[in-house]
Amino acid sequence: MCLAVPGRVLHIEERDGTRMATVDFGGVAKEVCCEYLPDLRVGEYAIVHVGFALQRLDEESARQTLALFEEIGLLEEEFGDPWEAAARDSGAPRPAGAGTPEATADATRKAER
């Protein structure tokens, strides 16, 4: 399934003449083209579909949508389990307790500092 998912812009750069952003989707970071939103800024939220930032979204709406998607399992369905992916990419086992609501909330607080 391909969802339009809200994400928070972490970093923006020009790459080969194209404006690209690193966007956080509730703990999963992906590269996104932001040519459709040329004035999008770091810290803002945008609706992203198939790798393109299409529309700005206020923070509260983005957080509510991400929480709902996570609650019904759509984020994991769309992006996979970020802890499993990180463990697979690093060759390390998945840490005990990783992916729990407490660990996710703690990681979010640290990232927002």
N, CA, C and O atoms as CSV, one atom per row, in Angstrom:
chain,resi,resn,atom,element,x,y,z
A,1,MET,N,N,0.849,-1.165,0.000
A,1,MET,CA,C,0.000,0.000,0.000
A,1,MET,C,C,0.900,1.235,0.000
A,1,MET,O,O,1.917,1.254,0.693
A,2,CYS,N,N,0.551,2.233,-0.744
A,2,CYS,CA,C,1.302,3.493,-0.761
A,2,CYS,C,C,0.472,4.571,-0.096
A,2,CYS,O,O,-0.557,4.996,-0.621
A,3,LEU,N,N,0.924,5.003,1.050
A,3,LEU,CA,C,0.221,6.042,1.799
A,3,LEU,C,C,0.865,7.394,1.581
A,3,LEU,O,O,2.044,7.484,1.240
A,4,ALA,N,N,0.095,8.435,1.778
A,4,ALA,CA,C,0.650,9.782,1.912
A,4,ALA,C,C,0.845,9.967,3.411
A,4,ALA,O,O,-0.127,9.986,4.166
A,5,VAL,N,N,2.091,10.104,3.844
A,5,VAL,CA,C,2.433,10.087,5.266
A,5,VAL,C,C,3.064,11.413,5.666
A,5,VAL,O,O,3.920,11.930,4.949
A,6,PRO,N,N,2.650,11.974,6.811
A,6,PRO,CA,C,3.297,13.201,7.274
A,6,PRO,C,C,4.668,12.901,7.857
A,6,PRO,O,O,4.868,11.885,8.524
A,7,GLY,N,N,5.601,13.792,7.597
A,7,GLY,CA,C,6.943,13.646,8.139
A,7,GLY,C,C,7.541,14.997,8.465
A,7,GLY,O,O,7.132,16.019,7.914
A,8,ARG,N,N,8.520,14.996,9.370
A,8,ARG,CA,C,9.196,16.224,9.800
A,8,ARG,C,C,10.529,16.335,9.074
A,8,ARG,O,O,11.318,15.391,9.053
A,9,VAL,N,N,10.770,17.493,8.481
A,9,VAL,CA,C,11.997,17.729,7.725
A,9,VAL,C,C,13.167,17.895,8.692
A,9,VAL,O,O,13.143,18.758,9.569
A,10,LEU,N,N,14.193,17.057,8.519
A,10,LEU,CA,C,15.380,17.103,9.369
A,10,LEU,C,C,16.536,17.854,8.720
A,10,LEU,O,O,17.324,18.503,9.408
A,11,HIS,N,N,16.638,17.764,7.395
A,11,HIS,CA,C,17.780,18.327,6.674
A,11,HIS,C,C,17.367,18.556,5.224
A,11,HIS,O,O,16.631,17.753,4.650
A,12,ILE,N,N,17.840,19.647,4.638
A,12,ILE,CA,C,17.571,19.935,3.224
A,12,ILE,C,C,18.890,20.252,2.540
A,12,ILE,O,O,19.740,20.948,3.094
A,13,GLU,N,N,19.049,19.729,1.323
A,13,GLU,CA,C,20.237,20.037,0.532
A,13,GLU,C,C,19.898,19.966,-0.954
A,13,GLU,O,O,18.921,19.337,-1.359
A,14,GLU,N,N,20.715,20.615,-1.735
A,14,GLU,CA,C,20.600,20.549,-3.193
A,14,GLU,C,C,21.457,19.381,-3.655
A,14,GLU,O,O,22.634,19.295,-3.303
A,15,ARG,N,N,20.878,18.488,-4.434
A,15,ARG,CA,C,21.615,17.331,-4.921
A,15,ARG,C,C,21.387,17.193,-6.425
A,15,ARG,O,O,20.279,16.891,-6.868
A,16,ASP,N,N,22.431,17.414,-7.192
A,16,ASP,CA,C,22.347,17.329,-8.656
A,16,ASP,C,C,21.232,18.212,-9.208
A,16,ASP,O,O,20.507,17.815,-10.120
A,17,GLY,N,N,21.101,19.413,-8.645
A,17,GLY,CA,C,20.104,20.362,-9.117
A,17,GLY,C,C,18.697,20.122,-8.601
A,17,GLY,O,O,17.757,20.796,-9.022
A,18,THR,N,N,18.545,19.168,-7.692
A,18,THR,CA,C,17.228,18.853,-7.131
A,18,THR,C,C,17.257,19.076,-5.631
A,18,THR,O,O,18.185,18.638,-4.950
A,19,ARG,N,N,16.254,19.748,-5.120
A,19,ARG,CA,C,16.145,20.012,-3.683
A,19,ARG,C,C,15.642,18.747,-2.990
A,19,ARG,O,O,14.523,18.297,-3.235
A,20,MET,N,N,16.483,18.180,-2.123
A,20,MET,CA,C,16.161,16.936,-1.425
A,20,MET,C,C,16.175,17.175,0.078
A,20,MET,O,O,16.897,18.034,0.582
A,21,ALA,N,N,15.359,16.394,0.781
A,21,ALA,CA,C,15.277,16.517,2.234
A,21,ALA,C,C,15.365,15.137,2.872
A,21,ALA,O,O,14.954,14.136,2.285
A,22,THR,N,N,15.907,15.107,4.077
A,22,THR,CA,C,15.810,13.927,4.925
A,22,THR,C,C,14.609,14.185,5.818
A,22,THR,O,O,14.550,15.196,6.517
A,23,VAL,N,N,13.651,13.265,5.792
A,23,VAL,CA,C,12.386,13.455,6.505
A,23,VAL,C,C,12.182,12.298,7.474
A,23,VAL,O,O,12.390,11.135,7.127
A,24,ASP,N,N,11.771,12.637,8.698
A,24,ASP,CA,C,11.513,11.647,9.745
A,24,ASP,C,C,10.029,11.312,9.767
A,24,ASP,O,O,9.182,12.196,9.892
A,25,PHE,N,N,9.726,10.024,9.645
A,25,PHE,CA,C,8.354,9.534,9.702
A,25,PHE,C,C,8.188,8.699,10.962
A,25,PHE,O,O,8.160,7.470,10.888
A,26,GLY,N,N,8.078,9.339,12.105
A,26,GLY,CA,C,7.882,8.607,13.345
A,26,GLY,C,C,9.004,7.649,13.670
A,26,GLY,O,O,8.755,6.545,14.153
A,27,GLY,N,N,10.251,8.055,13.409
A,27,GLY,CA,C,11.406,7.228,13.732
A,27,GLY,C,C,12.091,6.612,12.526
A,27,GLY,O,O,13.172,6.039,12.664
A,28,VAL,N,N,11.502,6.714,11.365
A,28,VAL,CA,C,12.103,6.205,10.135
A,28,VAL,C,C,12.458,7.397,9.258
A,28,VAL,O,O,11.582,8.181,8.893
A,29,ALA,N,N,13.735,7.540,8.917
A,29,ALA,CA,C,14.174,8.666,8.077
A,29,ALA,C,C,14.301,8.205,6.629
A,29,ALA,O,O,14.865,7.149,6.344
A,30,LYS,N,N,13.768,9.014,5.730
A,30,LYS,CA,C,13.817,8.714,4.294
A,30,LYS,C,C,14.220,9.962,3.530
A,30,LYS,O,O,14.013,11.083,3.995
A,31,GLU,N,N,14.800,9.757,2.349
A,31,GLU,CA,C,15.127,10.860,1.445
A,31,GLU,C,C,13.889,11.193,0.619
A,31,GLU,O,O,13.215,10.303,0.100
A,32,VAL,N,N,13.602,12.494,0.507
A,32,VAL,CA,C,12.379,12.962,-0.142
A,32,VAL,C,C,12.712,14.127,-1.065
A,32,VAL,O,O,13.523,14.986,-0.718
A,33,CYS,N,N,12.095,14.156,-2.226
A,33,CYS,CA,C,12.227,15.294,-3.137
A,33,CYS,C,C,11.258,16.383,-2.682
A,33,CYS,O,O,10.078,16.116,-2.456
A,34,CYS,N,N,11.761,17.609,-2.549
A,34,CYS,CA,C,10.880,18.701,-2.115
A,34,CYS,C,C,10.750,19.793,-3.183
A,34,CYS,O,O,10.550,20.962,-2.853
A,35,GLU,N,N,10.861,19.419,-4.438
A,35,GLU,CA,C,10.723,20.375,-5.535
A,35,GLU,C,C,9.319,20.973,-5.609
A,35,GLU,O,O,9.164,22.112,-6.051
A,36,TYR,N,N,8.303,20.235,-5.189
A,36,TYR,CA,C,6.931,20.763,-5.217
A,36,TYR,C,C,6.676,21.775,-4.108
A,36,TYR,O,O,5.709,22.534,-4.170
A,37,LEU,N,N,7.533,21.791,-3.103
A,37,LEU,CA,C,7.437,22.754,-1.995
A,37,LEU,C,C,8.782,23.461,-1.870
A,37,LEU,O,O,9.533,23.185,-0.935
A,38,PRO,N,N,9.102,24.366,-2.792
A,38,PRO,CA,C,10.442,24.962,-2.841
A,38,PRO,C,C,10.824,25.779,-1.609
A,38,PRO,O,O,12.011,26.003,-1.370
A,39,ASP,N,N,9.843,26.231,-0.821
A,39,ASP,CA,C,10.171,27.012,0.370
A,39,ASP,C,C,10.009,26.207,1.664
A,39,ASP,O,O,9.969,26.788,2.749
A,40,LEU,N,N,9.916,24.887,1.561
A,40,LEU,CA,C,9.845,24.018,2.737
A,40,LEU,C,C,11.125,24.179,3.550
A,40,LEU,O,O,12.216,24.257,2.987
A,41,ARG,N,N,10.990,24.227,4.883
A,41,ARG,CA,C,12.136,24.471,5.762
A,41,ARG,C,C,12.322,23.332,6.770
A,41,ARG,O,O,11.394,22.583,7.076
A,42,VAL,N,N,13.545,23.234,7.266
A,42,VAL,CA,C,13.866,22.267,8.315
A,42,VAL,C,C,12.952,22.539,9.509
A,42,VAL,O,O,12.750,23.688,9.903
A,43,GLY,N,N,12.402,21.462,10.077
A,43,GLY,CA,C,11.510,21.564,11.226
A,43,GLY,C,C,10.040,21.564,10.853
A,43,GLY,O,O,9.190,21.304,11.703
A,44,GLU,N,N,9.723,21.851,9.592
A,44,GLU,CA,C,8.329,21.839,9.154
A,44,GLU,C,C,7.896,20.407,8.845
A,44,GLU,O,O,8.722,19.514,8.656
A,45,TYR,N,N,6.588,20.218,8.800
A,45,TYR,CA,C,6.006,18.927,8.455
A,45,TYR,C,C,5.406,19.007,7.062
A,45,TYR,O,O,4.889,20.045,6.648
A,46,ALA,N,N,5.486,17.892,6.346
A,46,ALA,CA,C,4.908,17.823,5.008
A,46,ALA,C,C,4.287,16.449,4.798
A,46,ALA,O,O,4.719,15.456,5.382
A,47,ILE,N,N,3.275,16.418,3.958
A,47,ILE,CA,C,2.692,15.159,3.513
A,47,ILE,C,C,3.578,14.643,2.378
A,47,ILE,O,O,3.857,15.367,1.422
A,48,VAL,N,N,4.015,13.391,2.492
A,48,VAL,CA,C,4.912,12.805,1.494
A,48,VAL,C,C,4.229,11.587,0.877
A,48,VAL,O,O,3.679,10.737,1.578
A,49,HIS,N,N,4.281,11.527,-0.441
A,49,HIS,CA,C,3.722,10.380,-1.166
A,49,HIS,C,C,4.717,9.963,-2.238
A,49,HIS,O,O,5.189,10.795,-3.012
A,50,VAL,N,N,5.031,8.694,-2.281
A,50,VAL,CA,C,5.996,8.085,-3.203
A,50,VAL,C,C,7.267,8.913,-3.369
A,50,VAL,O,O,7.767,9.094,-4.479
A,51,GLY,N,N,7.779,9.412,-2.241
A,51,GLY,CA,C,9.061,10.109,-2.253
A,51,GLY,C,C,9.019,11.584,-2.578
A,51,GLY,O,O,10.070,12.202,-2.746
A,52,PHE,N,N,7.822,12.174,-2.674
A,52,PHE,CA,C,7.689,13.597,-2.972
A,52,PHE,C,C,6.911,14.300,-1.868
A,52,PHE,O,O,5.827,13.860,-1.487
A,53,ALA,N,N,7.472,15.401,-1.351
A,53,ALA,CA,C,6.754,16.248,-0.393
A,53,ALA,C,C,5.720,17.034,-1.190
A,53,ALA,O,O,6.071,17.782,-2.103
A,54,LEU,N,N,4.450,16.866,-0.846
A,54,LEU,CA,C,3.375,17.444,-1.650
A,54,LEU,C,C,2.657,18.616,-1.001
A,54,LEU,O,O,2.164,19.505,-1.696
A,55,GLN,N,N,2.592,18.626,0.336
A,55,GLN,CA,C,1.822,19.664,1.017
A,55,GLN,C,C,2.335,19.832,2.436
A,55,GLN,O,O,2.713,18.856,3.085
A,56,ARG,N,N,2.349,21.073,2.921
A,56,ARG,CA,C,2.694,21.344,4.317
A,56,ARG,C,C,1.572,20.873,5.226
A,56,ARG,O,O,0.412,20.773,4.827
A,57,LEU,N,N,1.958,20.587,6.462
A,57,LEU,CA,C,0.993,20.167,7.468
A,57,LEU,C,C,1.442,20.741,8.802
A,57,LEU,O,O,2.636,20.769,9.101
A,58,ASP,N,N,0.481,21.201,9.608
A,58,ASP,CA,C,0.863,21.726,10.920
A,58,ASP,C,C,1.299,20.574,11.822
A,58,ASP,O,O,0.907,19.425,11.619
A,59,GLU,N,N,2.109,20.902,12.814
A,59,GLU,CA,C,2.721,19.887,13.675
A,59,GLU,C,C,1.689,19.023,14.392
A,59,GLU,O,O,1.841,17.803,14.446
A,60,GLU,N,N,0.650,19.631,14.938
A,60,GLU,CA,C,-0.354,18.873,15.690
A,60,GLU,C,C,-1.052,17.850,14.794
A,60,GLU,O,O,-1.220,16.695,15.186
A,61,SER,N,N,-1.458,18.266,13.601
A,61,SER,CA,C,-2.111,17.334,12.667
A,61,SER,C,C,-1.162,16.211,12.269
A,61,SER,O,O,-1.569,15.053,12.167
A,62,ALA,N,N,0.102,16.555,12.046
A,62,ALA,CA,C,1.092,15.539,11.677
A,62,ALA,C,C,1.263,14.522,12.797
A,62,ALA,O,O,1.267,13.317,12.547
A,63,ARG,N,N,1.402,14.998,14.025
A,63,ARG,CA,C,1.593,14.083,15.161
A,63,ARG,C,C,0.370,13.185,15.369
A,63,ARG,O,O,0.511,11.990,15.631
A,64,GLN,N,N,-0.826,13.764,15.251
A,64,GLN,CA,C,-2.046,12.972,15.409
A,64,GLN,C,C,-2.135,11.891,14.328
A,64,GLN,O,O,-2.482,10.745,14.612
A,65,THR,N,N,-1.821,12.265,13.104
A,65,THR,CA,C,-1.878,11.307,11.996
A,65,THR,C,C,-0.847,10.202,12.181
A,65,THR,O,O,-1.162,9.026,11.996
A,66,LEU,N,N,0.388,10.567,12.545
A,66,LEU,CA,C,1.424,9.554,12.774
A,66,LEU,C,C,1.037,8.613,13.910
A,66,LEU,O,O,1.258,7.405,13.821
A,67,ALA,N,N,0.459,9.166,14.982
A,67,ALA,CA,C,0.038,8.330,16.112
A,67,ALA,C,C,-1.051,7.348,15.677
A,67,ALA,O,O,-1.018,6.176,16.050
A,68,LEU,N,N,-2.007,7.825,14.895
A,68,LEU,CA,C,-3.068,6.948,14.404
A,68,LEU,C,C,-2.503,5.870,13.482
A,68,LEU,O,O,-2.849,4.696,13.615
A,69,PHE,N,N,-1.639,6.260,12.550
A,69,PHE,CA,C,-1.030,5.285,11.641
A,69,PHE,C,C,-0.250,4.233,12.424
A,69,PHE,O,O,-0.312,3.045,12.107
A,70,GLU,N,N,0.485,4.673,13.449
A,70,GLU,CA,C,1.259,3.726,14.255
A,70,GLU,C,C,0.327,2.790,15.018
A,70,GLU,O,O,0.568,1.585,15.093
A,71,GLU,N,N,-0.738,3.353,15.583
A,71,GLU,CA,C,-1.688,2.561,16.367
A,71,GLU,C,C,-2.310,1.441,15.535
A,71,GLU,O,O,-2.497,0.329,16.030
A,72,ILE,N,N,-2.628,1.727,14.286
A,72,ILE,CA,C,-3.272,0.700,13.460
A,72,ILE,C,C,-2.274,-0.080,12.598
A,72,ILE,O,O,-2.668,-0.893,11.763
A,73,GLY,N,N,-0.979,0.178,12.810
A,73,GLY,CA,C,0.060,-0.612,12.166
A,73,GLY,C,C,0.429,-0.198,10.749
A,73,GLY,O,O,1.147,-0.929,10.067
A,74,LEU,N,N,-0.044,0.955,10.290
A,74,LEU,CA,C,0.246,1.360,8.916
A,74,LEU,C,C,1.681,1.815,8.716
A,74,LEU,O,O,2.228,1.642,7.627
A,75,LEU,N,N,2.309,2.396,9.742
A,75,LEU,CA,C,3.697,2.831,9.572
A,75,LEU,C,C,4.617,1.638,9.379
A,75,LEU,O,O,5.488,1.651,8.509
A,76,GLU,N,N,4.423,0.614,10.186
A,76,GLU,CA,C,5.268,-0.576,10.038
A,76,GLU,C,C,4.988,-1.256,8.701
A,76,GLU,O,O,5.904,-1.760,8.052
A,77,GLU,N,N,3.717,-1.269,8.292
A,77,GLU,CA,C,3.367,-1.860,6.999
A,77,GLU,C,C,4.024,-1.088,5.855
A,77,GLU,O,O,4.499,-1.683,4.887
A,78,GLU,N,N,4.048,0.235,5.973
A,78,GLU,CA,C,4.602,1.079,4.914
A,78,GLU,C,C,6.130,1.072,4.912
A,78,GLU,O,O,6.748,0.968,3.852
A,79,PHE,N,N,6.752,1.184,6.109
A,79,PHE,CA,C,8.200,1.359,6.201
A,79,PHE,C,C,8.936,0.156,6.767
A,79,PHE,O,O,10.163,0.094,6.677
A,80,GLY,N,N,8.226,-0.796,7.345
A,80,GLY,CA,C,8.876,-1.903,8.027
A,80,GLY,C,C,9.236,-1.482,9.446
A,80,GLY,O,O,9.076,-0.320,9.819
A,81,ASP,N,N,9.712,-2.415,10.215
A,81,ASP,CA,C,10.112,-2.148,11.595
A,81,ASP,C,C,11.477,-1.467,11.580
A,81,ASP,O,O,12.457,-2.079,11.155
A,82,PRO,N,N,11.568,-0.199,12.040
A,82,PRO,CA,C,12.853,0.503,11.974
A,82,PRO,C,C,13.939,-0.160,12.812
A,82,PRO,O,O,15.116,-0.085,12.461
A,83,TRP,N,N,13.566,-0.805,13.910
A,83,TRP,CA,C,14.564,-1.468,14.751
A,83,TRP,C,C,15.134,-2.686,14.032
A,83,TRP,O,O,16.336,-2.944,14.093
A,84,GLU,N,N,14.271,-3.428,13.354
A,84,GLU,CA,C,14.741,-4.582,12.585
A,84,GLU,C,C,15.658,-4.135,11.453
A,84,GLU,O,O,16.693,-4.753,11.208
A,85,ALA,N,N,15.280,-3.063,10.766
A,85,ALA,CA,C,16.100,-2.557,9.656
A,85,ALA,C,C,17.463,-2.092,10.157
A,85,ALA,O,O,18.483,-2.376,9.530
A,86,ALA,N,N,17.488,-1.379,11.284
A,86,ALA,CA,C,18.757,-0.892,11.834
A,86,ALA,C,C,19.645,-2.062,12.250
A,86,ALA,O,O,20.849,-2.058,11.995
A,87,ALA,N,N,19.046,-3.057,12.889
A,87,ALA,CA,C,19.815,-4.230,13.304
A,87,ALA,C,C,20.355,-4.969,12.078
A,87,ALA,O,O,21.515,-5.380,12.059
A,88,ARG,N,N,19.518,-5.134,11.066
A,88,ARG,CA,C,19.936,-5.818,9.838
A,88,ARG,C,C,21.072,-5.058,9.155
A,88,ARG,O,O,22.058,-5.661,8.730
A,89,ASP,N,N,20.932,-3.736,9.049
A,89,ASP,CA,C,21.946,-2.918,8.377
A,89,ASP,C,C,23.279,-2.919,9.115
A,89,ASP,O,O,24.339,-2.857,8.492
A,90,SER,N,N,23.224,-2.990,10.451
A,90,SER,CA,C,24.457,-2.942,11.234
A,90,SER,C,C,25.039,-4.326,11.501
A,90,SER,O,O,26.202,-4.454,11.884
A,91,GLY,N,N,24.227,-5.359,11.297
A,91,GLY,CA,C,24.677,-6.713,11.590
A,91,GLY,C,C,24.550,-7.067,13.059
A,91,GLY,O,O,24.999,-8.132,13.482
A,92,ALA,N,N,23.941,-6.185,13.842
A,92,ALA,CA,C,23.782,-6.408,15.279
A,92,ALA,C,C,22.383,-6.943,15.569
A,92,ALA,O,O,21.460,-6.729,14.783
A,93,PRO,N,N,22.222,-7.642,16.701
A,93,PRO,CA,C,20.878,-8.080,17.075
A,93,PRO,C,C,20.031,-6.883,17.507
A,93,PRO,O,O,20.558,-5.856,17.934
A,94,ARG,N,N,18.730,-7.031,17.390
A,94,ARG,CA,C,17.813,-5.974,17.816
A,94,ARG,C,C,17.899,-5.821,19.331
A,94,ARG,O,O,17.810,-6.816,20.051
A,95,PRO,N,N,18.074,-4.576,19.840
A,95,PRO,CA,C,18.161,-4.376,21.289
A,95,PRO,C,C,16.864,-4.767,21.990
A,95,PRO,O,O,15.773,-4.553,21.461
A,96,ALA,N,N,16.993,-5.342,23.185
A,96,ALA,CA,C,15.812,-5.682,23.971
A,96,ALA,C,C,15.040,-4.410,24.294
A,96,ALA,O,O,15.633,-3.404,24.681
A,97,GLY,N,N,13.741,-4.451,24.140
A,97,GLY,CA,C,12.893,-3.297,24.450
A,97,GLY,C,C,12.782,-2.294,23.322
A,97,GLY,O,O,11.987,-1.358,23.412
A,98,ALA,N,N,13.556,-2.463,22.262
A,98,ALA,CA,C,13.503,-1.523,21.138
A,98,ALA,C,C,12.143,-1.615,20.467
A,98,ALA,O,O,11.599,-2.703,20.278
A,99,GLY,N,N,11.611,-0.469,20.115
A,99,GLY,CA,C,10.331,-0.418,19.430
A,99,GLY,C,C,9.144,-0.330,20.364
A,99,GLY,O,O,8.008,-0.188,19.912
A,100,THR,N,N,9.393,-0.413,21.683
A,100,THR,CA,C,8.294,-0.257,22.624
A,100,THR,C,C,7.869,1.203,22.645
A,100,THR,O,O,8.660,2.073,22.281
A,101,PRO,N,N,6.637,1.497,23.061
A,101,PRO,CA,C,6.210,2.897,23.125
A,101,PRO,C,C,7.140,3.763,23.975
A,101,PRO,O,O,7.377,4.925,23.647
A,102,GLU,N,N,7.668,3.204,25.063
A,102,GLU,CA,C,8.561,3.971,25.931
A,102,GLU,C,C,9.861,4.300,25.211
A,102,GLU,O,O,10.335,5.434,25.272
A,103,ALA,N,N,10.440,3.315,24.531
A,103,ALA,CA,C,11.699,3.539,23.810
A,103,ALA,C,C,11.500,4.517,22.663
A,103,ALA,O,O,12.360,5.361,22.413
A,104,THR,N,N,10.375,4.413,21.962
A,104,THR,CA,C,10.082,5.325,20.855
A,104,THR,C,C,9.921,6.748,21.364
A,104,THR,O,O,10.450,7.682,20.762
A,105,ALA,N,N,9.197,6.927,22.465
A,105,ALA,CA,C,9.007,8.263,23.041
A,105,ALA,C,C,10.338,8.848,23.495
A,105,ALA,O,O,10.593,10.037,23.302
A,106,ASP,N,N,11.193,8.011,24.101
A,106,ASP,CA,C,12.505,8.479,24.550
A,106,ASP,C,C,13.361,8.911,23.363
A,106,ASP,O,O,14.017,9.951,23.424
A,107,ALA,N,N,13.363,8.134,22.296
A,107,ALA,CA,C,14.142,8.477,21.100
A,107,ALA,C,C,13.628,9.764,20.462
A,107,ALA,O,O,14.417,10.574,19.975
A,108,THR,N,N,12.321,9.952,20.463
A,108,THR,CA,C,11.736,11.175,19.900
A,108,THR,C,C,12.155,12.386,20.715
A,108,THR,O,O,12.507,13.422,20.150
A,109,ARG,N,N,12.120,12.267,22.045
A,109,ARG,CA,C,12.535,13.387,22.905
A,109,ARG,C,C,13.995,13.745,22.654
A,109,ARG,O,O,14.338,14.925,22.575
A,110,LYS,N,N,14.854,12.739,22.528
A,110,LYS,CA,C,16.275,12.995,22.283
A,110,LYS,C,C,16.485,13.661,20.930
A,110,LYS,O,O,17.316,14.562,20.812
A,111,ALA,N,N,15.752,13.238,19.912
A,111,ALA,CA,C,15.903,13.804,18.567
A,111,ALA,C,C,15.428,15.248,18.504
A,111,ALA,O,O,15.920,16.024,17.685
A,112,GLU,N,N,14.482,15.618,19.355
A,112,GLU,CA,C,13.932,16.974,19.334
A,112,GLU,C,C,14.806,17.975,20.074
A,112,GLU,O,O,14.562,19.179,19.999
A,113,ARG,N,N,15.812,17.499,20.782
A,113,ARG,CA,C,16.695,18.414,21.528
A,113,ARG,C,C,17.644,19.124,20.628
A,113,ARG,O,O,18.453,19.927,21.093
